[in-house]
Amino acid sequence: MITQLTVQELAALMKHAAGVTVDANDLERRPDSAFNDLGLDSLGLLGIVGELENRHGRALPPDAERCKTPREFLALVNTTLMAGA
């Protein structure tokens, strides 16, 4: 089974792991918005990376916590998940 992280799941993770509420539709419309502009700092992104690593039982690349936008993060995470499928 191939698992991909969706924009909706990312929005839910932002709320759950970082306490940042963002509308999934807004993320979808503006995937190149900086995480900082959305209220997500590097510590919050680290929490999301940790949550995903726990869910999928594998480490994400170190670059994951340095991603600046939702598009960049989703591409990196999904490429990693697809490679391990």
C-alpha positions in Angstrom: 0.0 0.0 0.0 1.4 3.4 -1.0 0.8 6.1 1.5 1.0 9.8 0.6 0.6 12.8 2.8 -2.2 15.0 1.6 -2.7 18.7 2.2 -5.6 17.9 4.5 -3.4 15.6 6.6 -0.7 18.2 6.7 -3.2 20.8 8.0 -4.4 18.3 10.7 -0.8 17.6 11.7 -0.1 21.3 12.0 -2.9 21.5 14.4 -2.2 18.3 16.3 1.6 18.4 16.5 2.3 22.2 16.5 -0.9 23.8 17.7 -1.2 25.8 14.4 -4.7 26.0 12.9 -4.7 26.5 9.2 -7.4 25.8 6.7 -6.6 22.9 4.4 -8.2 24.7 1.4 -6.0 27.7 2.1 -2.9 25.4 2.1 -4.1 23.9 -1.2 -4.6 27.3 -2.8 -1.3 28.7 -1.5 1.2 25.8 -1.3 4.2 28.1 -1.7 3.4 30.2 1.4 6.2 30.1 3.9 5.5 28.0 7.0 6.5 31.1 9.0 3.8 33.1 7.4 1.3 30.4 8.3 2.4 30.5 12.0 4.5 27.3 11.9 8.0 27.7 13.3 10.9 25.2 13.0 10.1 23.6 16.3 6.5 23.0 15.1 7.8 21.5 11.9 10.1 19.2 13.9 7.0 18.0 15.8 5.3 17.2 12.5 8.4 15.3 11.3 8.5 13.3 14.5 4.8 12.4 14.3 5.2 11.2 10.7 8.3 9.2 11.6 6.4 7.5 14.4 3.4 6.8 12.1 5.4 5.3 9.3 8.1 3.7 11.3 11.0 5.2 9.3 13.1 8.3 9.5 12.5 11.2 7.1 15.5 12.9 5.5 17.1 15.7 7.6 16.0 18.1 5.0 12.4 17.6 6.0 12.7 19.8 9.1 14.3 22.5 6.9 11.5 22.8 4.4 10.2 26.3 4.0 6.8 25.7 2.3 4.0 23.1 2.3 4.7 22.2 -1.3 8.4 21.6 -0.6 7.5 19.5 2.6 4.8 17.4 0.9 7.1 16.7 -2.1 10.0 15.5 0.1 7.8 13.5 2.5 5.9 11.8 -0.3 9.0 11.0 -2.3 10.4 9.4 0.8 7.2 7.4 1.5 7.0 6.2 -2.1 10.6 5.1 -2.1 10.0 2.9 0.9 6.7 1.4 -0.3 
